[in-house]
Amino acid sequence: MFPMGSLYVGDLHPDVTEAMLYEKFSSAGQVLSLRICRDSRTKQSLSYGYVNFNSPRDAETALDTMNFDHLKGKPIRIMWCQRDPSLRKSGVGNVFIKNLDKNIDNKAMYDTFSAFGTILSCKVALDEDGYSKGYGFVHFESEDIANRAIEKVNGMLLNEKRVFVGKFIPRSEREKKLGERAKQFTNIYVKNFGQHMLDEEFYGIFSKFGTVTSSMVARDQDGTSKGFGFVAYEDANSAEKAAREMNGKEYGNRILYVGRAQKKSERMNELRKKYEQQRMERFNKFQGLNLYIKNLDDSFNDDKLKAEFECFGNITSAKVMTENGRSRGFGFVCFSAAEEANKAIHDMNAKIVGTKPLYVALAQRKEARRAFLTSQYVARAHAARQQGLQFPGGPPFLLPAVAQGPRIFGPAPALRAAPRWPALQPLPRPNGASFELPLLSASPFRAPSRPASIRVHARPITGATGHTARPNSKYTTRHGPDTFIADSRIMHAAPQEQKQLLGEQLFRIVEKLHPELAGKITGMLLEIDNSELVHMIKNQESLMAKVEEALAVLEAHKANKKGVTVQDKA
């Protein structure tokens, strides 16, 4: 059923690296590629990843022998990689278990249910602190195995608690049933009656609508009313009548709210839907009017952003996005007419303002932007594979087609602005350090940043000469130490290839100044947009300033790390 040899590895400790995963899984067989999925902006681990084996048998060995092994003190959860999400969402073979003892973990539940047949995935739901929520899910290979497990385990005692085991019901069906049940409620929620409501008074107000089985005013520890309470009626008609007649009614100079009592999950779901609807309405209202501007200079604030664009028409709002009072390098400008917005895009996109070329485009919803980038990334990867070329973000070497096996491509990374490095004093330039800078065209190049996921492979990266590459760098000198790539090749290259070519040039330049840190500094510089990289390579002062800034950040990080280590030892 899973002939591709691809495994999903979940519940990873945030500090687990690709190298640790490779060391762990290479003992089971030949690993073709692996990656840990990371946040596109912060680069923090999302605590799951994928491992591709050369042989499905090796993948099965890893699944059987390593599932729930500890890595960095935390048990990892392994299952077959399911490319088709409809299989997971269909509910076929999926079982829901509740009333679990809090000491039952993934392994204990897996051991309990594996006796009935092949398990595709098994998970106990955890809270934010990592403790069991008392329920979980088991996905079996077939519906027959799931039914047999339900029949045998439902109502059994596990750790002296009687568990419920039943067929998993998708959220859409649960919400539908909940909606039907909501029409016949017997419990009502009442709020906004103040701090002086007595229990007898509260009961008297609502008992006139029907037989009340219980009523309660929520109180603080000192006995003061919290301003809300609950009433339970014997029948649904009484509850519905009380909610209809008392909701919005004035009581003690206050307007009461009376409605069906809901669980927290129901309230959160309704609020989420309401917020999403408001967001959609707001987006549709300003569609074609709102512009997204990135690559802003650090000196930009709301007023400066508005002043830069107000020559194109009437601006209804201008906002630079900040974090801890510091600009994040992007913002939004909203015009009153679509013609004004289009003119601003035409005139301001790629225009150098301050020291950086701006990126100006119509603002998009995150889902639409991510879908576009994903389709663009997949299309480029497919075209590169058809031409037998290496696509950036893939393996650092090409294997024969028959031996390469499956590749898992994650979603396209989000476009990033220039790195927000701390403003540090530049370090003194090394004595005698001078070099010639190549002249390139200043045409603005735009491409997604390097993919966030990192791949680890069994074979070393080698340059054209066959020598092993420098361990701290992914850039090797393929054109000789003193040669540079021609303007025409840069201009006619694909956007991702432009990043690679610029990286090779930057590496050779930085290597002359700081040989040991050339790889790290080049990686930091490559977070900048291609158009600004071209501008920097043309401008020696601009490039040197960025190199010194990057070096200062590395030195500060190293000093900080050393200080933490000394403190820990103390």
N, C-alpha and C positions, 0 to 999 in steps of 0.2 A: 504493500500500500504506500510505502514511503521509500521509493528506490533511489532517491537523489542523494542521500547521505548528509542531509542538512539538519542540524539540531538547533533548537531554541534553548538558551540558557538564561534563566530568570533568578530573581531574588539575590542578585549579586551585591556584595558590599560596595559602597561608593568608591572605595580606594582600589578596587580590583582593576588591573590594567590588562591590555591586550597580551603583554608578555607573560603575565601570570596565567591567563587562559591558555595560551599556546603551550606553556610548560606543563599545564595540567592535562590537556587533551592529546598532546602529541604522543603520550605513552600508549594511547589506545590505537593509534594508526597514523597514517599520513594525513596531515591537516593541509588542505588546499588554501583556505583563507578563513579568517575570523574577524569579527569586529564587535566592539561595544558601542551601543547606540548612545549618543550624547545630545544634550540640549544644543540647538544651533547657535544660541547666543552666548551662554555661559560656558559651554563645553564640559559641563558636569555630567557624569555618568547618569543614565536613566535606569540603571540597575538591571539591565537585560542586554543580551547580545545574541549573536549567531555564530555557529562553528560549522564549516563545510569540510567534510571528509572526502578523500578520494574514493573510498569504498563504502557502500551502505552497511556492509558487515562491520567495518570499523566504527561507524556511527552507532550501530546497535550495541556493540561492545561497550562503548562509552556510556550509553544510556543505561545499560544493565548494571555496570560496575561503579559508576560515578554519581548516580543520582542521589542527591541529598548529602553528598560529601561536603565537608567544611572547607571553605576558602576564605581566608582572612577572618576566621572565626564565625562565619555565617554559612548555613547549609544552602547549597545551590540547588535549583530546581531545573531539571532537564526534561524536554519533551521533543517529539518530532516537530520540525518546522512545517506548519500548514500554510501553504501559499494562498489557499482559497479561503477567505474569511467567511464565506457563506456556510462552510462546514461547521465552523465554530458557532455561528449565530443561528443555525437551523434548529438547534436543540436536540438533534438526533443523537441518541446515546449519552445525553448529558443528564447527570443526576445531581439533585440538590439535597444537602444534608444540613440539618439544624439541631440545636440543643446539644452541641458538642461540648465535652469537657474542655476547659481552657488549656489543659496540659496536652491535648492531642494536637500534634503538629502535622506538617505535610507528609513526613515519612510514616508516622503512625497510621494516618488515614490511607496512604498508598498501600502499606502492608495489609491493612484490613480488607481493602476492596480488590487488590490484585489477584486474589484467589478466584475471582469470578471470570477473569479474562483480561485481555490486553487493555491497558489504560493509556490513553493518549495524553491526558494531562490531569493533574490533581492539585488542588490548592485550597488551603484554609484561609479565609478572609482575616486580615489583620487590621488593627487600628493604627493610629499615627505613631504610637509608642511601640509597635511591634508585637502587641498581645492579641491573642485570638478573639474574634468577635462572636465565636460560638456557632459559626456556620461555615460551609465550604462547598466545593463543587468537584465532581469527578466526571471526566469525559471518557466514555468507553468506546471501543472500536465499533460496536454495533448496538442496535436497539435491543436485540435479544439479550445480550450480556447485561445491559442496563436494567432491563425488566427483572432479570434473575437476581441481581443485586438488591433491587428495591424489595422484592418478595422476601428475601432471606434476612436482610439487615433491618428493615423498617420495624421499629418497636423494640429492637434489641438494646441491652444495656452495654454501653461502652464507658468504662471508667465510672461505673455505678450511675450513669445518666442514660435515660431512655431516649434514644435518638429518633428523629423523624427523617426518613429517606423517601424522596419522591421524585417524579419527573421534573426536570427543569422547565420552567415556564418563561418564555421571553418577556422582556419588559413591556413590549407593546400589548401583549395579551393581558399581563397583570394590570396595566393601566386601564385597559378596557373593562375588565371585571371590576376594578375598583370604582370606575365611573358608574357602572350599573348599581353597585352596592351603595355608592354615595347618595343615590336618589332616595334611599330608604334608611336614613340615619336616625338614631335615637339619642345620641349625645350632642349637646351644643356647648359652644365656647362663648363666654361673655367677658367683655373687657371694657375698660374706661369708666368704671363706676367709683373710682376714688379710694381713699385709704380708710374710710369710716364705715364700710359696709359690714353689718352683722350677719352671722349665718342664718338666724331666724328671718331676718328681713329679706335676705337673698332668696331663701326658700319660698317665702310668701309671695314674692314678685312673680315667680315662674310656676308655682304650683297651680295657679288658676287656669293654665293651659292644658292640664292633664295630670295623670298620676306620675309623681316624681319618685324614682327608685333611689336616687342619691343626688346630693348637691354639695358643692365644696367651694369655699372662697380660699384662694391661695394666700398664704400669710408668710411674713418674715419670721425670724426666730423670736423677735419681741412681740409677736402677735398682731402686728400691723398688717392690714390688707395690702396685697400687691396690686390691687386694682383689676384683677381678673379672676375668673372661676369657671366651674363646669357644672352642668346639669344633665342628668341622665333620666330619660322618660321611659315609661313602660312600652309605648308604641311610637311608631315613626310619625304618625299624623300629629301627635301632640308636639313633638320636637319641631316639625316643620312649621306648625302654626306659631309656636313661640318665636322662632327665628324670623318669620315673616312679619309679625306684629311688633316685636321689640327692637329689631335692628333699625338703628337711626333714630330711635326715640330718645327724647331728652329726659334725663334723670339727675336731679341735684345739680343743675347747671352744666351737665355733661351730656354728650351725645354717645349713647351706647352702641357698641358693635356686638351683634349676636349672629352666630353662624354655626355651621356644622363643625364639630370638633375634628381636627385632623392630626395625623401623625406628623412628626417633624419632616420625614422624607417627602410626604405629600405637599407640605407647605413650601419646602425648598424647591420642589419640582415646579410648582405653580409660579413661584417667584422667578425661577430661572426662565420659564417660558415667557413670562411677562417682560423680563429684562431683554430677552432676545428679540421679542416683537418690537419693543421700543427702539432697540438698536437698529433693527432692519428699517423701521420707519424713518429714523434719523438719517441712515445711510442713503435710502432712496430719495429723501428730500434734498440732500446735497450732492447727489450723484452728478458728476460732470462739472461740479463747482469747486470741489475740495481737492487741493493739490498736496502731494507728499514731496517734501524736499529733504534730501539727505546730503551728507558730506559737508555739513555746516562748520565753519570755523568756530573755535571755542569762544570767540568774542561775541557771538550772536546771542541776543535775547529777543523777547517778543517784539519790542519796539523796533529793533534793528531789522528783524525779519519783515515786519510790516512795511517799514520804510523802503526796503529793497524791492518790494513787489507792488507798492501802491500806485506806481506809475502806469500800471496796466488796467486799473479800474477800481471799482468800489470793493474794498475788503471788509467782509463781515466779521472775520476772526483770523488771528495769526498767533500760533503757539509753538514755542520751542520746547521739546520734551526734555525734562531734567530728571536727574537721580541724585539725591542728597545735595541738591542745590547746584549740581554741575550739569552742563549741557550734555545730552547723549548723542549729539551730532545730527539730529534730524528733527523735523517739525512739520506743521501743516499750515496752509494758507487757504482760506475759503473766500471765493469771490461771489458776487451777486449775480453774475451772468456767465454762461458757458463760453461765450466768445472771449471774454476777458481771461478766463482760465486757460483757454487754448493758446491765446497770444503769449501768455506768461510762460507756458511750456515751450513754445517755439523759440522765444528769445532768451530764456534763462537756462534751459537745459545745456549743460557742459560749459556754461560761462564761468570763468574763474572770478570768484568773489573773495577778496582777501588773499589767501594762499592756496585755495582749493577750488577745483571745478565742481559746480553744483550738479546734483542729479534731481531733475524735476519731472514729475509724472502725475497722472491722476491717481488719487488715493484709491486703494482697493481693500476689500475685506480680506482678512487673513486667510480664510479658506480659499478664496478665489486666487490670491497671490500664490499660496502654497501649491494649489493644483496646477497653475500655469508653470511654476518652476519645476515641479515634478515631471510634468509632461515634456518640458524642454530638456531636462536632464536625461530622461529615459531615451528620448529621440536621439540626442547626441551620442549617448552610449551605444545605442543600436547601430547608428551610422558608423561609429568608430570600429565596432566589432566586425561589421560587414567588410570594412576596408582593411582588416587585420591590424588596426592601430591600437595603441594603448590609450584608454580614456582616463583623464586625470581623476584620481580618487580610486582607481582600480589597483591591481597588483603592480609592483615595481618591475615585474618581468612577465613575459608571455609564455604560457605553457602550450603544448600542442592541444588542438581542439578536443581530441579524444580523451585527454588526460586532465583537462582543466576542470571538468565537473561543474556543479552549479555555482552561480555567483549570486549573492544577495545584494541588491542595490537598495540603499535606504532612500528616503525622500530627499529631494534636492535641498541643499542648505539655503538658508535665507541670505539675502544680500546684506552685507555688513558695511558699515561706514568705517572711517579711519579709526584705529585703536585709540581708546581714551586713556592714554598713558598719563600718569601723574606729572605735574609740572615740576621738574627737577632742574637744578643748576647743571649746565653742560659740563662734562669732564674735559680736562685739557687734552688737546690732540697730541698723539704720539709724535716725538721729534722725527723729522725727516720723512713723514708720511705724505706722499703726494702721488697722484696718478692722473691719467687722462680719462675723461668721461666720454662715452660714445654719444654722438648726436642722433636723436631719434625724432620722428615726426610727433607733433603734439596732438595728433588726432585722438579724441576721447574714446578709450576702449572701455566696455562695460561687460562684466562677467560675474557669475556667482563666485563667492569666496571658496576656498578649498573646503572639501567635504569634511564634516566634523568627525565622522567615523574613521578610525585608523585600522589598517589591515596589517597583520603580521604574517610572514611567510617563512617557509623552511629554508629557502635559498637566499644567499646574500645578494645585495644590490651591487652590480659591477658597472663600471664605465666602459667606454669604447675600447680602452686599452686592456681591459680584462682585470685591472687591479681592483681590489675591494674598495668600495666607496668609504669616504670619511665617515666615522660612526655618528657624528653629530650633525650630519647634513644629508638631505635627500637630493641635493643638486651636485652633479658631477660635471667635470669639464669635458664636454663632448666635442668642442671645437678648438681645443688648444688653449693654453693659459693666457695668451695675449690677443686672442681674436674675439670679435663681437659679431652678433647677428645683424644682418642688414636691415635697413628700414623697411624694405619691401616685404620681407618675410614676416615682420611684426604686423604690418598693416593688413596682410592678406591671410593671416593665421586665424583659426577659430578662437573665440574668446577665451576658452580654457587653456588653449595652447599658448596664447599671449601671456597668460600668467606664468606658465612654465618657462617660456623664453626670457621673460623679464626677471624671473627668479634666478636663472642661470647667470645673467649679466650681473645682477646685484651681488650674487655670491662671490663672483670673481673680484668685484670691486671691494667688497667688505673684507674678503680674505686677506688682502694686502695690508689692511689696517689691524685686524683682530683675527688671526688665523684660527685660534681655538674656539672662538665664539661666533664664527662666521655663519654657521648653520642656524643657530638660535636667532641671531640678529636678522638674518634674511627672512626667516619664518615670521618674525614680528612685522617686518616691513611689508610682507606680502599680504597682510590684512588690509592694506590700503588699496583703494580702487586703482584699476589699471591706468586710467587717465592721469591720476596724480603721480603714479610711479613713473610714467613717461616724463612728466613735468620735472620730477625730482632728478631723474637721470640726466636731464638737460642742464639742470641748475645745481652746480657743485655745492653751493652754500646750503641750499635746501636739503640736499641729500645728507651732507655731513651733520647738519643739525639733527636730523632724524636718527642717524646712526648713533650720535652721542647720546641722544635722548633714550634710545633703546638700551644702550650700554649702561646708562645710569640706572634704568629700571632693573636690569639684570643684577647689577652690583647691589642695589638696595634690597632686592629680593634675597640675594645670597647672604647679605649681612643680617637680614631679619630672620632667615631660616637658621643661621648659625646661633643667633641670640636665643631663639626658641629652644634649640637643642641643648645649649648650655643651661638654660633655665630648667628643662626637664631633668637633666642629670643632677642638678642641684636639689 
